[in-house]
Amino acid sequence: MSSVLQPPAPIAPSIAAGAAAEQQLQVQLLSPNAKAPTKGSAFAAGHDLYSAVDVVIPARGRKLVGTDIKISVPVGTYGRVAPRSGLAYKHGIDTMAGVIDADYRGPVGVILANLSDEDFEIKIGDRIAQLVVEKIAMPNVVVVEELEQSVRGAGGFGSTGGFGATPAAAEPAAAAETEEKKE
């Protein structure tokens, strides 16, 4: 038996403050090495995050790199720390887990992983990741005795195909091959 789903209760007065206020990404600089996030172009999905420290990411290792900023993302969103494609492609530098909740007010750190066989040097002011602010649903958790059925069911981990021929596409070829062998 399930209860009726209700929208979440307002979590902050800023919800009613208007769309303009909700579109602000507030940033506090914590040191002279801190730099506010910037966008590389007008339609860039993310804001670049900058290193506030000199650090070496060891080959096949990882480090938490400080930005010396605190941020406040709009209510109804979260900040996802994402890789910069150039660092990933050219140097094998990727970001690891990075979720910044709307109520988090601590310093922003970026976990960088070096997937290459060479140490990678980062200097103060280098762009190290990007912050993508994404809208989120905030559903109430409802415990039920059984979930509704779906077409997909419990299939996972490649059950819908993805590499090579899909099972449906492979079947006609296999059937034709079987018919040729009979003749």
C-alpha positions as CSV (number, residue, x, y, z in Angstrom):
1,M,0.0,0.0,0.0
2,S,1.4,3.4,-0.9
3,S,0.5,6.9,0.3
4,V,-0.3,9.8,-2.0
5,L,2.8,11.5,-3.2
6,Q,3.0,15.2,-2.1
7,P,5.5,17.8,-3.4
8,P,8.3,18.5,-1.0
9,A,7.7,21.3,1.5
10,P,9.5,24.6,0.7
11,I,13.0,24.3,2.1
12,A,14.0,28.0,2.0
13,P,12.2,31.4,1.7
14,S,14.2,32.1,-1.4
15,I,11.8,29.9,-3.4
16,A,9.3,32.8,-3.4
17,A,12.0,35.5,-3.9
18,G,11.6,35.4,-7.7
19,A,13.3,33.8,-10.7
20,A,16.1,36.4,-10.9
21,A,17.3,35.6,-7.3
22,E,17.1,31.9,-8.0
23,Q,19.4,32.2,-11.0
24,Q,22.3,33.5,-8.9
25,L,25.4,31.4,-8.2
26,Q,26.8,33.1,-5.1
27,V,30.5,32.8,-4.6
28,Q,32.7,33.7,-1.6
29,L,36.5,34.0,-2.2
30,L,38.5,32.7,0.7
31,S,42.0,33.7,-0.2
32,P,44.0,35.9,-2.6
33,N,44.5,32.7,-4.7
34,A,40.8,32.2,-5.2
35,K,39.1,33.0,-8.4
36,A,35.4,33.2,-9.1
37,P,34.1,30.5,-11.6
38,T,33.9,31.8,-15.2
39,K,32.1,30.6,-18.3
40,G,34.2,29.9,-21.4
41,S,31.4,31.0,-23.8
42,A,27.9,32.4,-23.6
43,F,26.3,29.0,-23.9
44,A,28.8,26.9,-21.9
45,A,27.0,24.4,-19.7
46,G,29.5,24.8,-16.9
47,H,31.5,27.4,-15.0
48,D,35.3,26.7,-14.9
49,L,36.7,26.1,-11.5
50,Y,40.3,27.2,-10.7
51,S,43.0,25.8,-8.6
52,A,44.1,27.9,-5.6
53,V,47.2,25.7,-5.0
54,D,50.2,24.4,-6.7
55,V,50.0,20.6,-6.7
56,V,51.2,17.5,-8.5
57,I,48.8,14.7,-9.3
58,P,50.9,11.6,-9.3
59,A,50.7,9.1,-12.2
60,R,47.7,6.8,-11.6
61,G,47.0,8.7,-8.4
62,R,44.5,11.3,-7.2
63,K,44.5,14.5,-5.1
64,L,41.9,16.8,-3.6
65,V,42.6,20.2,-5.1
66,G,41.4,23.3,-3.2
67,T,39.7,26.2,-5.0
68,D,39.5,28.4,-1.9
69,I,35.9,29.3,-2.8
70,K,32.5,28.6,-1.1
71,I,29.4,28.7,-3.2
72,S,25.6,28.8,-2.9
73,V,23.7,27.2,-5.8
74,P,20.0,28.1,-6.3
75,V,17.4,26.1,-4.3
76,G,16.0,23.2,-6.5
77,T,19.5,22.7,-8.0
78,Y,22.8,21.1,-7.2
79,G,26.3,21.7,-8.4
80,R,27.9,18.8,-10.3
81,V,31.7,19.0,-10.5
82,A,32.5,17.7,-14.0
83,P,35.7,17.1,-15.9
84,R,37.1,19.6,-18.4
85,S,37.2,17.7,-21.7
86,G,40.6,19.1,-22.7
87,L,42.3,17.9,-19.5
88,A,40.7,14.5,-19.9
89,Y,41.6,14.1,-23.6
90,K,45.1,15.6,-23.7
91,H,46.4,14.6,-20.2
92,G,44.2,11.8,-18.8
93,I,42.9,14.0,-15.9
94,D,39.4,13.2,-14.7
95,T,37.3,14.4,-11.8
96,M,35.8,12.0,-9.3
97,A,32.7,12.3,-7.1
98,G,31.6,15.9,-6.8
99,V,28.1,16.9,-5.7
100,I,27.5,20.3,-4.1
101,D,24.1,20.5,-2.4
102,A,22.1,23.7,-2.2
103,D,22.5,23.8,1.6
104,Y,26.3,23.1,1.6
105,R,28.4,26.1,2.6
106,G,31.9,24.7,3.0
107,P,34.9,25.1,0.8
108,V,34.8,23.6,-2.7
109,G,37.4,20.9,-3.4
110,V,37.9,19.0,-6.6
111,I,39.1,15.4,-6.6
112,L,41.3,15.0,-9.6
113,A,42.4,11.5,-10.9
114,N,45.4,11.1,-13.1
115,L,44.8,8.2,-15.4
116,S,48.1,8.6,-17.2
117,D,51.5,7.1,-16.5
118,E,53.1,10.6,-15.9
119,D,52.8,13.0,-13.0
120,F,50.7,16.1,-13.8
121,E,51.5,19.5,-12.4
122,I,48.8,22.0,-11.6
123,K,49.5,25.7,-10.9
124,I,47.6,28.3,-9.0
125,G,45.0,29.7,-11.4
126,D,44.8,26.7,-13.7
127,R,41.3,25.6,-14.8
128,I,40.8,22.2,-13.2
129,A,37.1,21.3,-13.6
130,Q,33.8,22.8,-14.3
131,L,30.7,23.3,-12.2
132,V,27.5,22.4,-13.9
133,V,24.4,23.6,-12.0
134,E,21.5,21.1,-12.6
135,K,17.9,21.2,-11.7
136,I,16.8,18.3,-9.5
137,A,13.6,16.6,-8.4
138,M,13.2,16.3,-4.6
139,P,10.7,13.5,-4.2
140,N,9.4,12.1,-0.9
141,V,10.4,8.5,-0.2
142,V,7.4,6.2,-0.2
143,V,7.9,2.5,0.9
144,V,5.6,0.2,-1.1
145,E,5.0,-3.5,-1.0
146,E,5.6,-3.9,-4.8
147,L,6.7,-1.6,-7.6
148,E,4.6,-1.2,-10.8
149,Q,5.7,-3.3,-13.7
150,S,7.5,-1.8,-16.6
151,V,8.4,-3.0,-20.1
152,R,12.1,-3.1,-19.2
153,G,11.6,-5.0,-15.9
154,A,14.7,-5.8,-14.0
155,G,17.1,-5.9,-17.0
156,G,20.3,-3.9,-16.4
157,F,24.0,-3.8,-17.2
158,G,23.8,-4.0,-20.9
159,S,20.4,-5.6,-21.2
160,T,19.2,-3.1,-23.8
161,G,22.2,-3.7,-26.1
162,G,24.7,-1.0,-27.0
163,F,27.7,-2.7,-28.6
164,G,27.5,-4.6,-31.9
165,A,24.2,-5.8,-33.2
166,T,21.2,-5.7,-31.0
167,P,19.6,-9.1,-30.3
168,A,16.6,-8.2,-32.5
169,A,18.9,-7.2,-35.4
170,A,21.1,-10.4,-35.0
171,E,18.1,-12.8,-35.1
172,P,17.3,-12.4,-38.9
173,A,20.9,-12.9,-39.8
174,A,21.1,-16.1,-37.7
175,A,17.8,-17.4,-39.2
176,A,19.0,-16.7,-42.8
177,E,22.3,-18.5,-42.0
178,T,20.4,-21.5,-40.7
179,E,18.2,-21.6,-43.8
180,E,21.3,-21.6,-46.1
181,K,22.8,-24.6,-44.2
182,K,19.6,-26.6,-44.8
183,E,19.8,-26.2,-48.6
